[in-house]
Amino acid sequence: MKIFAPTAVVLVLSISALVSPCANAGEGTVVSEEREVARIANRYVVAHYSFFNTVKYPPVVQDKGDTWEVYYHLNPISRTEVIELGVKPVVIIKKNTLKVLYSYLTQ
């Protein structure tokens, strides 16, 4: 059986379109959960550490087993500003409930 080039291209594109969403389905869930965790941490930081600018310093979410740890990324340019502040917040969030367990300030 001989397959012509246009037919082969259509076949390959069709198969890849079917496989791609399935392959990334789990990844999308993780990313969306991490976004929700970052949102919860940002709300907490705004409420409890009003001096800290959560827009200027983006959150970094780390999986720590039963909890999420959220800390704030410092750009090399902005380190002097944080040194002036002296601290940056870290928020620990329980995975199964998405509740803040505790937070602390670190240098």
N, C-alpha and C positions, 0 to 999 in steps of 0.2 A: 504494500500500500504506500503510495506516494502522497506526501502532504505538501501543498504549495506554501511558499513563504508567507503570504498574507494570512492564510489560515493558521499557520503555526504561531505567528505573532499574536493573533487574537486568542488562540488557545492558551498561550503562556500568560498573557495579561489577565485572562479570565481566571485561571488557576491562582495566580498571585493575588488577585483581588479577593478571592475566597479565603485564602490562607492567612493573609496579613491581619485582618481583624481578629481572627482566632488567636494568632500568635501573640498579639499585644493586649488581649483582653485583660489578663492578670496585671500587666504593667499599668494600665490605665487606672485600675482600682487602687494600686499602691500610690500612684501619683496623686489621685484625688484624695485619698486618706491623708497623705502628707500635707496637702494643701489645707485640709480641714484642721489638722493639728497645728500648722503654722498660724492659721487664723485664730484659733483658740488662744495660742500663746501670745499673739499680738494683742488681742483684747485684754488679756491678763496683764501684760506689761504696761499697756496704756493706762489701765486702772490703778496699778500698784507702783509703777516706776515712771511717773509722768515726765520726768526729766529726760528719759531715753527716747530717742527718735527712731521708731520702728520702720519708718519709711526710708530713712537715710541708710540704715543698717539692716539689710535683709536677714530674715531668719534662716537658720540651717537646721533641718530636722534629722535626727539620728535615731535609728532603731536600736533600742537597748534591751531587747527581749520582751518583757512584760510592760515596758514603758517606752515612751518617746522622750528624747531629750532635745530641747530646742534652745539653741544659743544664737547669737547674732554675729554675722560676718562683718569683720572690720576691713575696709579697704586700706591698702598701705597709706594712701593720702589721708584718710580719716583717723588714723591711729593717734595723732596728736590731739584731736578733739576728745577722743575717749580717755586719753591720759589726763586731760583737763577734767573730765567727768570723774575719772578714777575707777569706774566700774562698768560692767555690762551684765545684764540679767541672763540667767539660765532658768528655764522652766521645765519641770518634769511632769509629764502627762501620762496617766494610766491608759493603756491601750484599749481594754475592753469597755471602759466607761467614757473615755475621752474627758475625764475630769482632771483638773490640775491637782497633783498630789502635794507639791511644794515648789518653791523657787528660791533662788539665792543670787547674790551678786558676786561677780568674780572680777579679778583684774586681768 
